[in-house]
Each structure stands twice: as C-alpha cells, then as structure tokens.
C-alpha cells in the first residue's frame, strides 16, 4: 500500500502547526491556567482559579454544585446551601455567616460577571463549615482533600524479567502517561492520590528511582529508568506495573527510514504525543514511515473536548469526560500489549474535526480509532465509513490526497481502506461479545471517518444494560473491561492489517 499525502483544508493545516507536543513535562507556569482540584467521597473535580487584588479566588458555584450544593442571589446577598447547612455573604465584604456561625474570610467575597468568588485560602473553612468535616488543603499545589478521602499508594521493585516496579493504589486511578528518554511520567488530575514520600529508591538497576510531586491541582509520579519504560494496568486500575524494555545492548538497530522526495508531507513543528513505540534510547524514532509496510501504529481520538462538551449524558457527566478517560485506558492497554499508540487529544482541548483527521493522516497510522459515548442503547456500537470503496474520486475536486499521480479527494480519503476498516470492526465486535460486552457493527456517517486514509473505526460506548444509567459510563471497572476487549481485538487483527499495508 502506498501512503498518501493528505492535503488538508487551510484551517486544518494551520492548526497542525499549532499543536503542542505533550511530552509529560509541566507547561511553563506563566502559560498555565490555574486550577484547584477537590477530592471527596461525593466527587473529584477541578475548578478554575483567578487572581484579584493579588489573591487567588475560586467560583463558589463551581465548587459547591459538584458536591450537591446550590448558590443564588437574594436582596443583594449571596446565599448558598450544601447538605443541611446554609451560608450567606455580601459582595465586597469579608464577613459571612455559615452554618449558623460568623466567619471572617481572608479577603472579601467578590462578584465577577455574575459569579460569586471566594478567596482560595478561606475555601476549606467555608466547606467544612457547611459539611462539618475535616480537610487537608495543600495550598501551594492547590489540592484539597475533604473528609477522610485520599488515595494512598505504595511502590515496590520486583525481581522479574524484565525488571519492574509495582505501584499499588487504594482506589482505581486513570493517570495521563507519557514517556521520554529515561523517564515515564504519570500525571493524576482527578485521582486524589496523596503521598508523604517524595523520593523512592528501588533495588533495581534498570529502574533505580521515582519521585512524587504536586503542582497546579495535579500530582505527578516520575519513574527513572536506564532503559525505555512502559506501564501496564491491572486489578481494575488499582495496580500499575512499570516495566523496563528488554536490554537492547546486543540488538541490531533498525535501519533508518529514508524519506521520499516530493510525496513526503513535512512534519508539523509540533505534534500530538506518541507513546508505547519501540523507540531507541535516544528518543529519535520518526513519527511515521513511508512505502509498503511501515511500523504498526494506532491513533486514538477522544472525541469532543474543550468548548465542545459532546452529548450531555447526565446532570453531572458530559461526553468529553468519558471519551478522554476511555481513550487513556485504551492507550494503556495497547501499550501493555506492545502496540505503539498516539493520542490526538490527551487534555481538555478544542480540536476541529478536520484538524483531527489531518493530525491522524500525518502520522500514517495502521489504524485510527475515534472514541464516543452515548446514553441511548446498551453496549458498544462500532461504526465504519459509509463509503463503499468504489467512489468516483473525480467527483470531489480541490484539497485531497496525492498518490503517485493524481489526487484522492479529502471527502473520500477512506475509500481505499474501507475493507480493512470492516475487518477490524468485525473482529472487534466478535471479541467484545465473547467478553460478555454487547457489541454491534454498522456503517454510519460519523466524522471524520471519510477523511482518514487508513483503516478507521469509531466506537460509541453506552451503558452495558438497561439496568444501568448513563452515570455508569464513569465506572472504572466497566471502562477497563471495554479497553481490554478493544485492545485484545486490535492485537488479534494486527497480522491482517499489517499484510494489507
């Protein structure tokens, strides 16, 4: 199969150049949007933090509503309720009455664009005044633990081949994982992990140390290795095993991939994060290769994000949250099976559909998987393009795909890969049904499947049965079982997809 150069719409092409490489390192603090993360038995969530008069503030409605509270204005006063307690403050005043008691805030309450803001330093006192519970506030890193909530963990080196370090958590976790030469990073935003230990030393030459730190509403564990590292999830997300790659000292390095001339699409200045590949210790693996064959790569696209919430699954849940969580779990399961992956979106970013397709096509993947979520029906619906594979490519002039001589149009870039897409779709539905997860397959006009020049499918995840509502989509065990089923099917279809490239 000859790889195509995708000529993207101008908007997509320019957006490609603006994508930031997600290599797991903290973004420069000056560019970060401040946020506060709150962890409790009721909900784990993050809210924006803003600066006013040299102090940090958080929106009171944004904090109370996920906890089941409410905020309203009456007679020039800000009133709020949570559980069986109520509070009342005045705009521009620091004195409040909360839970029947008077309280002086560290700074005045202010109303900005109709939203009451409270000083961050006083927020835990406001909450505990309403909830009558203890708190643990890490103010420098803006992480707040309410009640006895907290996800502790321990780390232990295992004398195994290859060497490994096992992290055991008291509750399931779903971190963002990235790799770079000599390091594997796990960033926890919505998982309330907490540790009194900042440095870990292991009796393992390949994985000697790890560190724990907190910053801007997140916790991070960095594992240091003398070889490339990979992470594997088990026990429903409560255990993460970090393994060193086999010793490559005696291995013969793969020959470099020669880039062709005019058919090569210039690499963007920055591209989405790619993980799990069998890269060399220098970390200089090319993002894609040309010609027949090429390395196996799966691109995962968590739909929606940023300003685009997707479907409203419940009062507390939007589609963009579920798709990102599932995409990360799928990435981890594929990596654990030795399959290189690349995430189109690994944060809460707004990415237009055309830009998603352009990003995927630039990576020259073997398989593209779009992840969606819905509340209608049950189980997993697998979709492929509605193209038959025999479309007249001259019907769509303009931007398209260049293959040797002539162009394939942007709107029918999938035409040459429809059969491969159906192959993986059928394999996937069979695997999921064998795993007791209801699954079906059908063609559907789901964007951007028609614009993808490789095997491409879209997954729509719904609750497993009629007894479960949409909130069950956030269940860690259900997400993990879906990720395992999909990753197993992708692994089983690998041989057929590689032969067709």
CORRA-V564155 format. One line per field, one symbol per residue. ss: DSSP state (a for helix, b for strand, c for the rest). burial: b if it has 9 or more other ideal C-beta (glycine too) atoms within 8 Angstrom, else e. A space follows every 10 residues. Layout:
ss = ???
burial = ???
//
This chain:
ss = ccccbbccca aaaaaacccc ccccccccaa acccbbbbbc cccbbbbbbb bbccbbbbba aaaaaccccb bbbbccbbbb bbccbbbbbb ccccbbbbcc bbbbcccccb bbccbbbbba aaaaaaaaaa acccbbbbcc ccbbbbcccc bcbbbbbbcc cccbbbbbbc cccccbbbbb ccbbbbbbcc ccbcccccbb bcccccccbb bbbbbccbbb bbbbccccbb bbbbaaacbb bbbbcccccc cccccccccc cccccccccc cccbbccccc cccccccccc cccccccbbb bbccbccbcc cbcccccbaa aaaaaaaaaa aaaaaacccc bbbccccccc ccaaaaaaaa aaccccbbbb bbbccccccb bbbbcccccc ccaaaccccb bbccccbbba aaccaaaaaa aaaaaaaaaa aaaaccccbb bbbcccccaa acccbbbbbb bcccccccca aaaacaaaaa aaaaaaaaaa aacaaaaaac c
burial = eebbbbbbbe bbbebbbebe ebebeeeeee ebebbbbbbb eeebebbbbb ebeebbbbbb bbbbbbbebe beeeeebbbb bbeebbbbbb bebbbbbbbe eebebebebb beeebbbbbb bbbbebbbbb beeebebbee bbbbbbbebb bbbebebbee ebbbbbbbbe ebbbbbbbbb eebbbbbbbe bbbbbeeeeb ebebebbbbb bbebebbbbb bbbbbebbbb bbbeeebbbb bbbbbeebee eeeeeeeeee eeebeeebee bbbbbbbebe beeeeeebbb eeebebbbbb bbbbbbeebb bebbeebbbb bbbbbbbbbb bbbbbbbebb bbbbbbeeee bbebbbbbbb bbbbbbbbbb bbbbbeeebb bbbbbebeee bebeebeeeb bbbeeebbbb ebbbbebbeb bbbbbbbbbb bbbebebbbb beeeeeebbb bbbbbbbbbb bbbbeeeeeb bbbbebbbbb bbbbbbbbbb bebbebbbeb b
//
